[in-house]
């Protein structure tokens, strides 16, 4: 089996992406660049893209351990959304009310920016801006929906941004069971993420950006990236490694890798699709504590994922962690719970991968002018759009461009380090278990879990 065939086994997205997945030539010998980037995921590639637009004469080099789009950038749930992991309340405490609103407004704009670049560059990523519908399927979930709307109104976001759905309107989106209401926002597109990532890599290479695949960075230091094949010297060095960050010496506690797992169904028969609905391809979930997420693909499948896999001691990341049969079985059961018409559904693909979470649950981007080292990450699974904003921001910071986005509250933010082991392992897994337990309690009793609410509020506050 070729390396390209091995990479196709990563996910449904990789299996269905056009073109070959054979890695490009790795770094062999020392080289110089203006900007050197660790990681050819979307953070690194968007940074390179906007730098190449701003100054085509810059020499930009990316070093990637596997292939471009290998990690979360190529195998996520396909939500290009305006979601940001830190709440409006938290951002207001960090930088003030106006800055918090500006951050969320820029995230909304970023969704459209991704779609515009894909169209301008001829990247067919199956773009469908159908928004997001969150179904409320219990009185407790309906109350959460009302609270979400209430917070949005406090910050000036109106019905064009987020609106409460009565049961009848929520049911118009799809054949989800036990629907009492919901929330809808137009600020999300369903996409094929591997098509976006691989298409962006092709655009970069056509612009003269160098991507060294199968080139693992061993050390990131001021002015250079050290790999087994050679050293890249550069004035600016950017860390764009998200869930793989703990592998870099000195960054073991910067982010924790938490696994999110996904399943894809076979293409559904027309009569089944008619009952499922989602014809405009909105992304969807419900308002339980433990996150789930889904979309209807361009070829008539459902891709459905969620949390639930354990955090692994020492922030370990291994290919074997991508497959957890018990979680896949739970995802299938949940999908059938949502759409009873899928009782006999065939699951054709199962996969997973790590997402990066900062200790204070706040993504960040920045550049240290003294060392030339920049970073971005901590997206908590909301990276398909946030990476684009990170890339634009890093490009402005590197080129010294004063812009509105370089003054957003996440720029220069420094999250505290995660606790050392075993406290990190105990804390992260306890949080996951509380959320799972709370959803079961609420389903059984119909009453909210105060413990889960407190944990969720702590994580996002």
C-alpha positions in Angstrom: 0.0 0.0 0.0 1.4 3.4 -1.0 1.7 6.3 1.5 -1.1 8.1 -0.3 -3.4 5.1 0.2 -2.5 5.1 3.9 -3.4 8.8 4.2 -6.8 8.1 2.5 -7.6 5.9 5.4 -7.5 8.8 7.8 -11.1 9.9 7.3 -14.0 9.9 4.9 -12.8 13.4 3.9 -9.4 12.1 2.9 -10.8 9.1 1.3 -13.0 11.3 -1.0 -10.7 14.2 -1.7 -9.6 14.4 -5.4 -6.0 14.2 -6.4 -3.1 12.2 -4.9 -2.0 12.2 -1.3 1.6 11.2 -1.8 3.9 13.4 0.3 6.1 16.0 -1.4 9.9 15.9 -1.0 11.1 16.5 2.6 13.7 19.0 3.7 17.2 17.8 2.9 19.9 20.2 4.1 19.8 23.7 5.6 17.9 26.5 4.0 16.9 30.2 4.6 13.5 31.8 4.6 11.8 35.0 5.7 9.1 33.1 7.5 9.3 29.4 8.7 6.1 27.7 9.8 5.7 24.5 11.9 2.7 22.7 10.6 0.9 22.6 7.2 -2.6 22.6 8.7 -5.0 25.5 8.0 -3.3 27.9 10.5 0.1 27.6 8.8 -1.4 27.5 5.3 -3.7 30.5 5.8 -0.7 32.5 7.2 1.4 31.6 4.2 -1.5 32.4 1.8 -2.0 36.0 3.2 1.7 36.6 3.3 2.0 35.6 -0.3 -0.8 38.0 -1.2 0.7 40.8 0.8 4.3 40.4 -0.3 4.9 37.8 -3.1 8.6 38.3 -2.7 8.7 36.8 0.8 10.2 33.3 1.0 7.8 31.3 3.1 8.6 27.7 4.2 6.3 25.2 5.9 7.5 22.0 7.6 5.0 19.3 8.1 5.5 16.0 9.9 3.0 14.2 7.6 1.1 15.8 4.7 -0.7 19.1 4.3 -4.2 18.8 5.9 -3.2 15.7 7.9 -4.6 16.8 11.3 -7.8 18.4 12.5 -7.7 20.7 9.4 -8.5 17.8 7.1 -10.6 15.5 9.3 -13.0 17.6 11.4 -16.8 17.8 11.2 -16.8 20.3 8.3 -18.3 23.3 10.2 -17.0 26.7 9.0 -18.6 28.6 11.8 -18.5 31.9 13.7 -18.1 30.0 16.9 -15.3 31.1 19.2 -14.3 29.1 22.4 -14.3 32.1 24.8 -17.7 33.6 25.6 -18.6 37.2 25.1 -18.6 37.6 28.9 -15.1 36.3 29.2 -13.8 38.5 26.3 -15.5 41.5 27.9 -13.6 40.9 31.2 -10.4 40.5 29.2 -10.7 43.6 27.0 -14.0 45.4 27.4 -17.4 45.2 25.8 -16.6 46.8 22.5 -13.6 44.4 21.9 -15.8 41.4 22.8 -18.4 42.3 20.2 -15.7 43.1 17.6 -14.2 39.6 18.1 -17.6 37.9 17.4 -18.4 40.2 14.5 -15.0 39.4 12.9 -15.7 35.7 13.3 -18.9 36.2 11.4 -17.0 38.0 8.6 -14.4 35.3 8.6 -16.9 32.6 7.6 -17.6 34.6 4.4 -13.9 35.3 3.9 -13.2 31.5 3.7 -16.0 31.1 1.2 -14.7 34.0 -0.9 -11.1 32.7 -1.0 -12.4 29.2 -2.0 -14.4 30.7 -4.8 -11.7 33.1 -6.0 -9.0 30.4 -6.0 -11.2 27.7 -7.5 -11.2 25.4 -4.5 -14.3 23.2 -4.7 -14.8 22.5 -1.0 -18.6 21.8 -1.3 -19.4 25.1 0.3 -23.0 25.5 1.5 -23.8 28.3 3.8 -26.9 26.9 5.4 -26.3 28.2 8.9 -26.5 26.1 12.1 -29.6 24.8 13.8 -29.3 23.7 17.5 -32.3 21.5 18.4 -33.7 21.7 21.9 -35.1 18.3 22.7 -35.9 18.7 26.4 -37.2 21.4 28.6 -33.7 21.8 30.0 -32.2 22.2 26.5 -35.0 24.7 25.6 -34.0 26.8 28.6 -30.4 26.8 27.4 -31.6 28.0 24.1 -33.4 30.9 25.7 -30.3 31.7 27.8 -28.2 31.8 24.6 -30.5 34.2 22.9 -30.7 36.4 26.0 -26.9 36.7 26.2 -26.7 37.5 22.5 -29.3 40.3 22.9 -27.3 41.8 25.8 -24.4 42.4 23.4 -26.4 43.8 20.5 -26.8 40.7 18.4 -30.3 40.6 16.9 -32.4 38.0 15.0 -30.3 38.4 11.9 -27.5 36.8 14.0 -29.3 34.4 16.2 -33.0 33.6 16.6 -35.1 31.4 18.8 -37.1 28.7 17.0 -40.5 27.4 18.1 -40.9 23.7 17.7 -42.7 23.9 14.3 -39.9 26.1 12.8 -37.2 23.8 14.2 -38.9 20.8 12.7 -38.9 22.4 9.3 -35.1 22.0 9.2 -35.1 18.2 9.6 -36.8 15.1 11.0 -35.2 15.2 14.4 -37.1 13.5 17.2 -38.7 15.1 20.3 -38.0 18.7 19.1 -39.4 21.4 21.5 -37.6 24.3 19.8 -34.1 25.5 18.9 -31.7 28.2 17.9 -30.7 29.2 14.4 -27.8 31.3 13.2 -26.9 31.9 9.5 -23.2 32.3 10.3 -22.0 28.8 9.3 -21.2 26.9 6.2 -20.9 23.1 5.8 -17.8 22.2 3.8 -15.5 19.3 2.8 -12.5 20.2 5.0 -9.9 18.0 3.2 -10.9 19.6 -0.1 -10.2 23.0 1.4 -6.9 22.0 3.0 -5.5 20.2 0.0 -6.8 22.8 -2.4 -5.1 25.6 -0.4 -1.9 23.6 -0.4 -2.0 23.5 -4.2 -2.6 27.3 -4.4 0.3 27.9 -2.1 2.7 25.8 -4.2 1.6 27.6 -7.3 2.5 30.9 -5.6 6.0 29.7 -4.7 5.4 28.8 -1.1 7.5 25.7 -0.2 5.9 22.9 1.8 8.2 20.3 3.1 6.1 17.2 4.0 7.4 14.2 6.0 9.6 16.8 7.8 9.2 16.7 11.5 10.3 19.7 13.5 12.4 18.7 16.5 13.0 22.1 18.0 11.5 25.6 17.5 13.9 28.4 18.5 14.3 32.1 17.8 15.4 32.3 14.2 15.2 28.7 13.2 13.4 25.4 12.9 15.5 22.3 13.5 14.5 19.1 11.7 16.2 15.8 11.2 16.7 16.7 7.5 18.2 20.2 8.1 17.6 23.6 9.7 15.4 26.4 8.4 16.7 29.8 9.4 14.2 32.6 9.3 13.5 36.0 11.0 10.0 34.9 11.9 9.2 31.4 13.2 5.5 30.4 13.6 4.1 27.6 15.7 0.9 26.3 14.0 0.6 22.8 15.5 -2.7 22.9 17.5 -3.4 19.4 19.0 0.2 18.3 18.2 1.8 21.2 20.1 2.8 19.1 23.2 5.2 17.2 21.0 7.4 20.2 20.7 10.0 20.5 23.5 9.1 23.4 25.8 5.4 23.4 24.8 4.3 20.2 26.6 1.7 22.1 28.7 0.7 24.8 26.3 -2.4 22.9 25.0 -4.0 19.6 25.8 -5.0 17.3 22.9 -8.5 16.1 23.4 -9.9 13.6 20.9 -13.0 14.2 18.9 -14.4 11.2 17.0 -16.6 11.1 13.8 -18.6 8.7 11.7 -20.0 8.9 8.2 -23.0 7.1 6.8 -23.3 5.6 3.4 -25.1 7.9 0.9 -28.7 7.8 2.0 -31.6 6.8 -0.3 -33.7 9.7 -1.6 -36.7 8.7 0.5 -34.6 8.6 3.7 -33.0 12.0 2.8 -36.5 13.5 2.4 -37.3 12.4 6.0 -34.0 13.6 7.4 -34.3 17.0 5.7 -31.4 19.4 6.0 -31.8 20.1 2.3 -30.0 23.5 2.6 -27.2 21.6 4.4 -27.3 23.5 7.7 -24.9 22.1 10.3 -26.7 20.7 13.3 -26.5 19.6 16.9 -28.6 19.7 20.0 -28.1 21.5 23.3 -26.7 18.7 25.5 -23.5 19.3 27.6 -21.2 16.9 25.7 -20.7 18.4 22.3 -22.1 16.7 19.2 -22.0 18.0 15.6 -23.3 17.0 12.2 -23.8 17.9 8.6 -25.4 16.5 5.5 -22.7 16.2 2.8 -22.9 17.1 -0.8 -23.2 13.4 -1.8 -26.1 12.8 0.6 -24.4 11.3 3.6 -24.6 12.3 7.2 -21.2 13.1 8.9 -21.7 13.1 12.7 -19.2 13.5 15.5 -18.7 14.3 19.1 -16.6 14.2 22.2 -16.4 11.3 24.6 -13.0 9.8 24.0 -10.6 10.0 27.0 -7.7 12.3 27.3 -4.5 10.3 27.3 -1.9 10.6 30.0 1.0 12.9 29.2 -0.9 14.6 26.3 -0.1 11.6 24.2 -1.1 11.5 20.6 -1.1 8.2 18.8 -2.8 6.9 15.6 -4.5 4.1 17.6 -6.4 6.8 19.6 -8.3 7.7 16.4 -10.4 4.6 16.8 -12.6 4.0 19.9 -15.3 1.5 19.0 -17.4 2.3 22.1 -17.5 6.0 21.2 -18.4 5.1 17.5 -21.2 2.9 18.8 -22.5 5.7 21.0 -22.3 8.2 18.0 -24.3 5.8 15.9 -26.9 5.4 18.7 -27.2 9.1 19.1 -27.6 9.7 15.4 -30.5 7.2 15.3 -31.9 8.8 18.5 -32.0 12.1 16.6 -33.2 10.6 13.3 -35.1 7.3 14.0 -35.5 6.8 10.2 -31.8 5.9 10.2 -32.3 2.8 12.3 -30.7 0.6 9.6 -28.1 3.1 8.6 -24.7 1.8 7.4 -21.6 3.5 8.8 -18.9 3.4 6.1 -16.1 5.5 7.8 -15.0 6.0 11.4 -12.2 8.3 12.4 -10.9 10.8 14.9 -8.1 13.1 15.9 -6.9 15.6 18.5 -8.1 19.1 19.0 -6.2 21.7 21.0 -7.6 23.2 24.2 -5.9 26.0 26.2 -6.1 26.0 30.0 -8.4 29.0 30.0 -10.5 27.8 27.1 -9.5 30.9 25.0 -7.8 30.6 21.6 -5.0 33.0 20.9 -2.7 34.4 18.3 0.4 36.5 18.6 4.0 37.4 17.6 6.9 38.2 20.0 8.8 41.0 18.2 11.9 40.3 20.3 12.3 36.7 19.3 10.3 36.6 16.1 8.3 33.6 17.3 4.6 33.6 16.6 1.8 31.3 17.4 -1.9 30.6 17.0 -4.2 27.9 18.3 -6.4 26.6 21.1 -9.5 26.6 18.8 -11.3 23.8 20.8 -12.7 22.3 17.6 -13.8 25.6 16.0 -10.8 26.0 13.8 -12.1 25.8 10.2 -12.9 29.5 10.3 -10.7 30.7 13.2 -7.6 29.5 11.5 -8.3 31.9 8.7 -8.6 34.8 11.1 -5.3 33.6 12.7 -3.6 33.5 9.4 -4.7 37.0 8.4 -3.7 38.3 11.8 -0.2 36.7 11.7 0.4 38.0 8.2 -0.4 41.5 9.5 1.8 41.1 12.6 4.7 39.7 10.5 4.5 42.5 8.0 4.0 45.2 10.6 0.6 46.1 9.3 -1.6 48.0 11.9 -5.1 46.7 11.3 -8.4 46.2 13.1 -7.8 42.5 13.4 -4.4 43.0 15.2 -6.3 44.8 17.9 -8.8 42.0 18.7 -8.7 40.7 22.3 -7.2 37.3 21.5 -4.1 38.9 19.9 -1.2 38.5 22.3 -3.3 36.6 24.8 -1.2 34.2 26.9 -3.1 31.3 28.4 -1.7 29.7 31.6 0.0 26.4 31.3 -1.9 23.2 32.0 -1.2 21.4 35.3 1.6 18.8 35.4 0.6 15.1 35.4 -1.2 13.4 36.9 -3.4 16.4 37.8 -3.9 17.2 34.1 -5.1 13.7 33.3 -7.4 13.6 36.4 -8.9 17.1 35.7 -9.6 16.7 32.0 -11.1 13.3 32.2 -13.2 14.2 35.2 -14.7 17.1 33.2 -15.5 14.7 30.3 -17.1 12.3 32.7 -19.2 15.0 34.4 -20.6 16.1 31.1 -21.5 12.6 30.1 -23.1 11.8 33.4 -25.1 15.1 33.4 -26.6 14.4 30.0 -27.8 11.0 31.2 -29.3 12.6 34.4 -31.1 15.3 32.4 -32.5 12.7 30.0 -33.7 10.6 32.8 -35.1 13.3 35.1 -35.8 16.2 32.8 -34.0 18.5 35.3 -30.8 20.4 34.7 -27.6 19.2 36.3 -26.2 22.0 38.6 -22.8 20.2 38.7 -22.5 20.1 34.9 -23.6 23.7 34.6 -21.0 24.8 37.1 -18.2 22.8 35.2 -19.4 24.2 31.9 -19.5 27.7 33.2 -16.1 27.4 34.7 -14.6 26.1 31.4 -16.1 28.9 29.3 -15.9 31.7 31.9 
